[in-house]
Amino acid sequence: MAKNRNPPFWFGGSASCMAAVCTHPLDLVKVRLQTAGKQSVGMAKTAVNIIRHEGVMAMYSGLSASLLRQATYSTTRFGVYDVMKNRTQTPGEQIGFGKLLFMSFSAGWVGGLAGNPADVINVRMQQDLANPPEKRRNYKHALDGLLRMTRDEGFSSLFRGVWPNTLRAGLMTSCQLATYDQAKRLLLKLSYFEECVTTHFTASLMSGLIATTVCSPVDVIKTRIMTSHDSHGIMHLLTDITRKEGLRWAFRGWVPSFVRLGPQTILTFIALEQHKNIWHWLNDSQTAHAAI
């Protein structure tokens, strides 16, 4: 019986969790900047203020929710994308970039839906210490947050902001996964690139730049909705922040977004490629041993 030559479904989630541990403080600073409005003081000062007033460990507020988010959102989007590619791939032919975009957007949308509850908890826990004491939710960890949200706000609260979040997830995944695959494909056609960490780094850096720029407006909207204490809709939120802050809100926090997303994307893809290399090495070794 032929062995499955495709790496396991969960590799993308595992690689993303590894990257999230390294980049979580940057993600926290990004969330604080996106919710600060006109009171934003910049990335460096925001980080210094967090450490000064809340302590160094506050930079890892919400880490359990961040890991839960990657375990649900990223495992789903990477896994679904790989399944779609494997079922579409014709031996000896490459999948067109348009198809890659469609498949990655679809996979991201499904991943965003699966990861939305953890994403709400993640954003709330990162923002919580910046709120006045009377407005703090004080979740102990991600599972405590999920249980309390379901009990106090109803099951539907777990899918707060689901539409901008799934849109963002689709855009993010198409910008990251499809762009990475295409960039890697083009780089490997050049004589000075080969299948190695340098190529993986360059392709992931390019995909991180594109993903940050395309997803910034949706990311700001998603963050504002998830941290809000009222229940107004998206159109009310858009009107309100545009009136108060002008159109600059769309790219508020772009620098910290890229400072977080760039390393996150690079570390994720490098870790994912190493996962696959080790898996193929082990698989080939077992095949060779069985043939002896």
C-alpha positions as CSV (number, residue, x, y, z in Angstrom):
1,M,0.0,0.0,0.0
2,A,1.4,3.4,-1.0
3,K,2.4,5.8,1.7
4,N,0.9,9.3,2.0
5,R,3.6,11.6,0.7
6,N,2.0,14.7,2.0
7,P,3.1,16.2,5.3
8,P,0.6,16.2,8.2
9,F,-2.3,18.6,8.4
10,W,-1.2,20.2,11.6
11,F,2.3,21.4,10.6
12,G,1.1,24.9,9.8
13,G,-0.4,25.3,13.2
14,S,2.7,24.0,14.9
15,A,5.0,26.4,13.0
16,S,2.6,29.3,13.7
17,C,2.6,28.6,17.4
18,M,6.4,28.6,17.5
19,A,6.4,31.9,15.7
20,A,3.7,33.4,18.0
21,V,5.8,32.8,21.1
22,C,8.5,34.9,19.7
23,T,6.3,37.7,18.3
24,H,3.6,38.0,20.9
25,P,4.9,41.2,22.5
26,L,4.9,42.9,19.1
27,D,1.3,41.8,18.5
28,L,0.3,43.2,21.9
29,V,1.8,46.6,21.1
30,K,0.0,46.6,17.7
31,V,-3.4,46.0,19.4
32,R,-2.7,48.8,21.9
33,L,-1.9,51.2,19.1
34,Q,-4.9,50.3,17.1
35,T,-7.2,50.9,20.0
36,A,-5.5,54.1,21.2
37,G,-7.0,56.4,18.5
38,K,-5.6,59.9,18.5
39,Q,-4.0,59.2,21.9
40,S,-1.4,56.9,20.2
41,V,2.2,57.8,21.2
42,G,4.0,55.5,18.8
43,M,5.3,51.9,19.0
44,A,8.4,52.4,21.1
45,K,6.7,54.7,23.7
46,T,3.8,52.3,23.9
47,A,6.1,49.4,24.7
48,V,8.0,51.4,27.3
49,N,4.7,52.5,28.9
50,I,3.5,48.9,29.1
51,I,6.7,47.7,30.8
52,R,6.8,50.7,33.1
53,H,3.2,50.7,34.3
54,E,2.3,47.0,33.9
55,G,5.6,45.1,34.2
56,V,7.7,43.1,31.8
57,M,5.4,40.1,31.9
58,A,2.5,42.3,30.7
59,M,4.2,42.0,27.2
60,Y,3.0,38.4,27.2
61,S,-0.6,39.2,28.3
62,G,-2.9,36.9,26.4
63,L,-0.3,34.4,25.3
64,S,-2.5,31.5,26.0
65,A,-5.2,33.0,23.8
66,S,-2.6,33.7,21.1
67,L,-1.5,30.1,21.1
68,L,-5.1,28.9,21.1
69,R,-5.8,31.2,18.1
70,Q,-2.8,29.8,16.1
71,A,-3.8,26.2,17.0
72,T,-7.3,26.8,15.6
73,Y,-6.9,29.5,12.9
74,S,-3.5,28.6,11.5
75,T,-3.9,24.8,11.7
76,T,-7.2,25.1,9.7
77,R,-6.0,27.6,7.1
78,F,-2.7,25.9,6.4
79,G,-4.3,22.5,6.4
80,V,-7.2,23.3,4.1
81,Y,-4.9,25.2,1.7
82,D,-2.6,22.1,1.5
83,V,-5.5,19.8,1.0
84,M,-6.9,22.0,-1.8
85,K,-3.5,22.2,-3.5
86,N,-2.8,18.5,-3.3
87,R,-6.2,17.7,-4.8
88,T,-5.8,20.3,-7.6
89,Q,-2.2,19.6,-8.4
90,T,-1.6,17.8,-11.7
91,P,1.8,15.9,-11.8
92,G,4.4,17.9,-13.8
93,E,2.3,21.1,-13.8
94,Q,2.3,24.1,-11.5
95,I,-0.9,25.6,-10.1
96,G,-1.6,29.1,-11.5
97,F,-1.3,32.1,-9.2
98,G,-5.0,33.0,-9.6
99,K,-6.0,29.5,-8.4
100,L,-3.5,29.8,-5.5
101,L,-5.2,33.1,-4.5
102,F,-8.7,31.6,-4.6
103,M,-7.7,28.5,-2.6
104,S,-5.7,30.5,0.0
105,F,-8.5,33.0,0.4
106,S,-11.1,30.2,0.9
107,A,-8.8,28.4,3.4
108,G,-8.2,31.7,5.3
109,W,-11.9,32.3,5.5
110,V,-12.5,28.9,7.0
111,G,-9.6,29.4,9.3
112,G,-10.9,32.8,10.4
113,L,-14.2,31.2,11.3
114,A,-12.6,28.4,13.3
115,G,-10.3,30.8,15.1
116,N,-12.7,33.6,15.8
117,P,-13.5,32.7,19.4
118,A,-9.8,32.5,20.3
119,D,-9.2,35.7,18.4
120,V,-11.8,37.7,20.4
121,I,-10.2,36.4,23.7
122,N,-6.7,37.2,22.4
123,V,-7.5,40.8,21.6
124,R,-9.4,41.3,24.8
125,M,-6.6,39.9,27.0
126,Q,-4.0,42.0,25.2
127,Q,-6.0,45.2,25.7
128,D,-7.4,44.4,29.2
129,L,-4.7,46.0,31.4
130,A,-4.9,49.2,29.4
131,N,-8.6,49.6,30.3
132,P,-9.8,51.4,33.5
133,P,-10.1,48.9,36.4
134,E,-13.9,49.0,36.3
135,K,-13.9,47.9,32.7
136,R,-11.3,45.1,32.9
137,R,-12.5,41.6,32.2
138,N,-9.6,39.9,34.1
139,Y,-9.7,36.6,32.2
140,K,-7.3,34.1,33.9
141,H,-6.5,32.4,30.6
142,A,-8.0,31.6,27.2
143,L,-10.3,28.8,28.4
144,D,-11.6,31.0,31.3
145,G,-12.3,33.7,28.8
146,L,-14.2,31.4,26.5
147,L,-16.3,30.0,29.3
148,R,-17.1,33.5,30.8
149,M,-17.9,35.0,27.4
150,T,-20.4,32.1,26.7
151,R,-21.9,32.4,30.2
152,D,-22.1,36.2,30.5
153,E,-22.6,37.3,26.9
154,G,-24.1,34.3,25.1
155,F,-22.6,31.9,22.6
156,S,-22.9,34.4,19.8
157,S,-20.4,36.6,21.5
158,L,-17.7,34.1,20.5
159,F,-18.3,35.2,16.9
160,R,-18.2,38.9,17.6
161,G,-16.5,40.6,14.6
162,V,-16.6,37.4,12.6
163,W,-17.3,39.1,9.3
164,P,-14.3,41.5,9.3
165,N,-12.2,38.8,10.9
166,T,-13.0,36.2,8.2
167,L,-12.5,38.8,5.5
168,R,-9.1,39.7,7.1
169,A,-8.2,36.0,7.4
170,G,-9.0,35.4,3.8
171,L,-6.9,38.4,2.7
172,M,-4.1,37.6,5.0
173,T,-3.9,34.0,4.0
174,S,-4.0,34.8,0.3
175,C,-1.3,37.5,0.8
176,Q,0.8,35.1,2.9
177,L,0.4,31.6,1.5
178,A,-0.3,32.2,-2.2
179,T,2.3,35.1,-2.4
180,Y,4.9,33.0,-0.6
181,D,4.4,30.1,-3.0
182,Q,4.6,32.4,-6.0
183,A,7.6,34.4,-4.7
184,K,9.4,31.1,-3.9
185,R,8.6,29.7,-7.3
186,L,10.0,32.9,-9.0
187,L,13.1,33.0,-6.8
188,L,14.0,29.4,-7.6
189,K,14.1,30.3,-11.3
190,L,17.0,32.6,-10.6
191,S,20.5,31.1,-10.6
192,Y,21.5,32.3,-7.2
193,F,18.6,30.9,-5.3
194,E,18.0,27.3,-4.3
195,E,15.8,25.4,-1.9
196,C,17.3,26.8,1.4
197,V,16.6,29.1,4.3
198,T,17.8,32.1,2.3
199,T,15.1,31.6,-0.3
200,H,12.5,30.9,2.4
201,F,13.4,34.1,4.2
202,T,13.3,36.2,1.1
203,A,9.9,34.8,-0.1
204,S,8.3,35.2,3.4
205,L,9.6,38.7,3.8
206,M,7.9,39.7,0.5
207,S,4.7,38.0,1.5
208,G,4.8,39.8,4.9
209,L,5.1,43.2,3.3
210,I,2.2,42.6,1.0
211,A,0.0,41.1,3.7
212,T,0.5,44.0,6.1
213,T,-0.4,46.6,3.6
214,V,-3.5,44.8,2.2
215,C,-4.9,43.8,5.6
216,S,-4.2,46.9,7.7
217,P,-7.6,48.6,7.3
218,V,-9.5,45.4,8.0
219,D,-7.2,44.6,10.9
220,V,-8.0,48.0,12.6
221,I,-11.7,47.5,12.2
222,K,-11.6,43.9,13.6
223,T,-9.6,45.1,16.6
224,R,-12.0,48.0,17.4
225,I,-15.0,45.7,17.2
226,M,-13.6,43.0,19.3
227,T,-12.5,45.4,22.1
228,S,-15.6,47.5,22.0
229,H,-18.0,47.5,25.0
230,D,-21.0,48.5,22.9
231,S,-22.9,46.5,20.2
232,H,-23.0,49.0,17.3
233,G,-22.5,47.6,13.8
234,I,-19.6,47.9,11.4
235,M,-21.0,50.9,9.5
236,H,-21.5,52.9,12.7
237,L,-17.9,52.1,13.7
238,L,-16.6,53.2,10.3
239,T,-18.5,56.4,10.4
240,D,-17.5,57.2,14.0
241,I,-13.7,56.5,13.6
242,T,-13.5,58.3,10.2
243,R,-15.3,61.4,11.8
244,K,-12.9,61.4,14.8
245,E,-9.6,60.3,13.2
246,G,-9.9,60.9,9.4
247,L,-8.9,58.3,6.9
248,R,-5.5,57.8,8.5
249,W,-7.1,55.2,10.8
250,A,-6.9,52.7,7.9
251,F,-3.2,52.4,8.3
252,R,-2.9,53.1,12.0
253,G,-0.4,50.8,13.5
254,W,1.1,49.7,10.1
255,V,4.7,49.9,11.3
256,P,4.1,47.7,14.4
257,S,1.8,45.5,12.3
258,F,4.7,44.9,9.9
259,V,7.3,44.7,12.8
260,R,5.0,41.9,14.2
261,L,3.8,40.3,11.0
262,G,7.1,40.4,9.1
263,P,8.9,38.3,11.8
264,Q,5.8,36.2,12.3
265,T,5.6,35.4,8.6
266,I,9.3,34.7,8.3
267,L,9.5,32.5,11.4
268,T,6.3,30.6,10.4
269,F,7.4,29.7,6.9
270,I,11.0,28.9,8.0
271,A,9.6,26.6,10.8
272,L,7.1,25.1,8.4
273,E,9.8,24.3,5.8
274,Q,11.9,22.7,8.5
275,H,8.9,20.7,9.7
276,K,8.5,19.4,6.1
277,N,12.2,18.7,5.6
278,I,12.4,16.7,8.8
279,W,9.2,14.8,7.9
280,H,10.5,14.0,4.4
281,W,13.9,12.9,5.8
282,L,12.2,10.6,8.3
283,N,9.8,9.3,5.7
284,D,12.5,8.6,3.2
285,S,14.7,6.9,5.8
286,Q,11.8,4.6,6.8
287,T,11.1,3.8,3.1
288,A,14.8,3.1,2.4
289,H,15.0,0.9,5.6
290,A,11.9,-1.1,4.5
291,A,13.4,-1.7,1.1
292,I,16.5,-3.3,2.5
